[in-house]
Amino acid sequence: MLDRTQSDTVAPPEERRGCLFALSQPPLMIFLAVIGCLLLMASLHDLLLL
């Protein structure tokens, strides 16, 4: 058996974060909300006023 000391051990890899973590970030959510509102206003304008 190999005798491994504290210095020889490899640190565990960082936890992988998926798409839901990225979507939970406030700046991204604000950006997506603004884009969604602009698309909604444009579609309502096309449907109701043109």
DSSP file (Angstrom, degrees, kcal/mol; ACC not computed):
  #  RESIDUE AA STRUCTURE BP1 BP2  ACC     N-H-->O    O-->H-N    N-H-->O    O-->H-N    TCO  KAPPA ALPHA  PHI   PSI    X-CA   Y-CA   Z-CA
    1    1 A M              0   0    0      0, 0.0     2,-0.3     0, 0.0     0, 0.0   0.000 360.0 360.0 360.0 147.8    0.0    0.0    0.0
    2    2 A L        -     0   0    0      1,-0.0     2,-0.9     2,-0.0     0, 0.0  -0.680 360.0-135.8 -88.0 140.8    1.1    3.5   -0.7
    3    3 A D        -     0   0    0     -2,-0.3     2,-0.5     0, 0.0    -1,-0.0  -0.841  25.9-168.4 -96.5 106.4    1.5    5.9    2.2
    4    4 A R        -     0   0    0     -2,-0.9     2,-0.1     3,-0.0    -2,-0.0  -0.819   1.9-159.8-100.5 131.3   -0.1    9.2    1.2
    5    5 A T    >>  -     0   0    0     -2,-0.5     4,-0.9     1,-0.1     3,-0.8  -0.440  38.2 -93.4 -97.5 177.6    0.4   12.3    3.2
    6    6 A Q  T 34 S+     0   0    0      1,-0.2     3,-0.5     2,-0.2    -1,-0.1   0.847 123.4  55.0 -59.9 -35.7   -1.7   15.4    3.2
    7    7 A S  T 34 S+     0   0    0      1,-0.2    -1,-0.2     3,-0.0    -3,-0.0   0.760 104.7  53.8 -73.0 -23.7    0.5   17.1    0.6
    8    8 A D  T <4 S+     0   0    0     -3,-0.8    -1,-0.2     2,-0.1    -2,-0.2   0.693  86.2  98.5 -84.0 -18.4    0.1   14.3   -1.9
    9    9 A T  S  < S-     0   0    0     -4,-0.9     2,-0.4    -3,-0.5    -4,-0.0  -0.415  72.7-127.7 -74.2 145.0   -3.7   14.2   -1.9
   10   10 A V        -     0   0    0     -2,-0.1    -1,-0.1     1,-0.1    -2,-0.1  -0.750  25.0-113.7 -92.4 136.5   -5.5   16.0   -4.7
   11   11 A A        -     0   0    0     -2,-0.4     3,-0.1     1,-0.1    -1,-0.1  -0.411  39.8-100.5 -66.7 142.8   -8.1   18.5   -3.8
   12   12 A P        -     0   0    0      0, 0.0    -1,-0.1     0, 0.0     3,-0.1  -0.351  45.3 -99.8 -63.8 144.3  -11.6   17.5   -4.9
   13   13 A P        -     0   0    0      0, 0.0     3,-0.1     0, 0.0    -3,-0.0  -0.266  45.4 -93.8 -64.3 152.4  -12.8   19.2   -8.0
   14   14 A E        -     0   0    0      1,-0.1     2,-0.2    -3,-0.1    -3,-0.0  -0.272  49.2 -91.2 -65.0 152.9  -15.1   22.2   -7.7
   15   15 A E        -     0   0    0     -3,-0.1     2,-0.3     1,-0.1    -1,-0.1  -0.454  41.3-123.6 -67.6 130.9  -18.8   21.5   -7.8
   16   16 A R        -     0   0    0     -2,-0.2     2,-0.5    -3,-0.1    -1,-0.1  -0.585  22.9-151.7 -77.3 135.7  -20.2   21.8  -11.3
   17   17 A R        -     0   0    0     -2,-0.3    -1,-0.0     1,-0.1     2,-0.0  -0.920  11.5-152.3-112.1 134.2  -23.0   24.3  -11.7
   18   18 A G     >  -     0   0    0     -2,-0.5     4,-1.2     1,-0.0     3,-0.4   0.023  37.4 -75.6 -93.5-162.5  -25.6   23.9  -14.3
   19   19 A C  H  > S+     0   0    0      1,-0.2     4,-2.3     2,-0.2     5,-0.2   0.822 122.9  61.4 -68.8 -33.7  -27.9   26.1  -16.3
   20   20 A L  H  > S+     0   0    0      1,-0.2     4,-0.9     2,-0.2    -1,-0.2   0.848 102.0  53.0 -65.9 -32.1  -30.3   26.7  -13.4
   21   21 A F  H  4 S+     0   0    0     -3,-0.4     3,-0.4     2,-0.2     4,-0.2   0.910 109.5  48.8 -66.2 -40.6  -27.5   28.3  -11.4
   22   22 A A  H >< S+     0   0    0     -4,-1.2     3,-1.2     1,-0.2    -2,-0.2   0.890 110.0  51.3 -65.5 -38.6  -26.8   30.7  -14.3
   23   23 A L  H 3< S+     0   0    0     -4,-2.3    -1,-0.2     1,-0.2    -2,-0.2   0.695 100.2  64.7 -72.6 -17.1  -30.4   31.6  -14.7
   24   24 A S  T 3< S+     0   0    0     -4,-0.9    -1,-0.2    -3,-0.4    -2,-0.2   0.500  74.9 109.8 -84.6  -1.4  -30.7   32.4  -11.0
   25   25 A Q    <>  -     0   0    0     -3,-1.2     4,-2.0    -4,-0.2     3,-0.3  -0.598  69.7-136.0 -77.0 129.9  -28.3   35.3  -11.2
   26   26 A P  H  > S+     0   0    0      0, 0.0     4,-2.5     0, 0.0     5,-0.2   0.866  99.1  52.8 -57.3 -44.0  -30.1   38.7  -10.8
   27   27 A P  H  > S+     0   0    0      0, 0.0     4,-2.3     0, 0.0     5,-0.1   0.910 111.7  47.0 -61.5 -38.6  -28.4   40.6  -13.7
   28   28 A L  H  > S+     0   0    0     -3,-0.3     4,-2.7     2,-0.2     5,-0.2   0.906 111.9  50.4 -67.0 -40.4  -29.3   37.9  -16.2
   29   29 A M  H  X S+     0   0    0     -4,-2.0     4,-2.2     2,-0.2    -1,-0.2   0.889 110.7  49.3 -65.8 -38.7  -32.9   37.8  -14.9
   30   30 A I  H  X S+     0   0    0     -4,-2.5     4,-2.3     2,-0.2    -1,-0.2   0.927 112.0  48.9 -64.6 -44.1  -33.2   41.5  -15.3
   31   31 A F  H  X S+     0   0    0     -4,-2.3     4,-2.4    -5,-0.2    -2,-0.2   0.929 112.8  46.8 -60.6 -46.5  -31.8   41.4  -18.8
   32   32 A L  H  X S+     0   0    0     -4,-2.7     4,-2.4     1,-0.2    -1,-0.2   0.864 111.0  52.7 -66.1 -34.7  -34.1   38.6  -19.8
   33   33 A A  H  X S+     0   0    0     -4,-2.2     4,-2.4     2,-0.2    -1,-0.2   0.902 109.8  48.3 -66.3 -40.8  -37.1   40.4  -18.2
   34   34 A V  H  X S+     0   0    0     -4,-2.3     4,-2.3     2,-0.2    -2,-0.2   0.929 113.2  47.0 -65.1 -45.2  -36.3   43.6  -20.2
   35   35 A I  H  X S+     0   0    0     -4,-2.4     4,-2.3     1,-0.2    -2,-0.2   0.912 112.5  50.7 -63.0 -41.8  -36.0   41.7  -23.5
   36   36 A G  H  X S+     0   0    0     -4,-2.4     4,-2.4     1,-0.2    -2,-0.2   0.898 110.0  49.5 -62.3 -41.4  -39.2   39.8  -22.7
   37   37 A C  H  X S+     0   0    0     -4,-2.4     4,-2.8     2,-0.2    -1,-0.2   0.898 110.3  50.6 -65.2 -40.0  -41.1   43.1  -22.0
   38   38 A L  H  X S+     0   0    0     -4,-2.3     4,-2.3     2,-0.2    -2,-0.2   0.916 111.9  47.1 -64.0 -41.9  -39.8   44.6  -25.3
   39   39 A L  H  X S+     0   0    0     -4,-2.3     4,-2.3     2,-0.2    -2,-0.2   0.902 112.8  49.8 -65.4 -39.8  -40.9   41.5  -27.2
   40   40 A L  H  X S+     0   0    0     -4,-2.4     4,-2.5     2,-0.2     5,-0.2   0.919 111.4  48.1 -64.2 -43.9  -44.3   41.6  -25.5
   41   41 A M  H  X S+     0   0    0     -4,-2.8     4,-2.2     1,-0.2    -2,-0.2   0.901 112.5  49.3 -64.7 -39.6  -44.8   45.3  -26.3
   42   42 A A  H  X S+     0   0    0     -4,-2.3     4,-2.1    -5,-0.2    -2,-0.2   0.901 112.4  47.2 -66.5 -40.3  -43.8   44.8  -29.9
   43   43 A S  H  X S+     0   0    0     -4,-2.3     4,-2.3     2,-0.2    -2,-0.2   0.902 112.7  48.6 -69.8 -38.9  -46.2   41.9  -30.3
   44   44 A L  H  X S+     0   0    0     -4,-2.5     4,-2.8     2,-0.2     5,-0.5   0.892 110.2  52.6 -66.0 -37.6  -49.1   43.7  -28.7
   45   45 A H  H  X>S+     0   0    0     -4,-2.2     4,-1.8    -5,-0.2     5,-0.8   0.921 111.6  46.1 -61.8 -43.8  -48.4   46.8  -30.9
   46   46 A D  H  <5S+     0   0    0     -4,-2.1     4,-0.5     3,-0.2    -2,-0.2   0.894 117.7  43.0 -65.7 -39.7  -48.5   44.6  -34.0
   47   47 A L  H  <5S+     0   0    0     -4,-2.3    -2,-0.2    -5,-0.1    -1,-0.2   0.896 126.3  26.6 -75.1 -39.8  -51.7   42.8  -32.9
   48   48 A L  H  <5S+     0   0    0     -4,-2.8    -3,-0.2    -5,-0.2    -2,-0.2   0.801 127.3  33.5 -98.8 -31.9  -53.7   45.8  -31.6
   49   49 A L  T  <5       0   0    0     -4,-1.8    -3,-0.2    -5,-0.5    -2,-0.1   0.660 360.0 360.0-105.4 -17.1  -52.5   48.9  -33.4
   50   50 A L      <       0   0    0     -5,-0.8    -1,-0.1    -4,-0.5    -3,-0.1   0.453 360.0 360.0-102.7 360.0  -51.6   47.7  -36.9
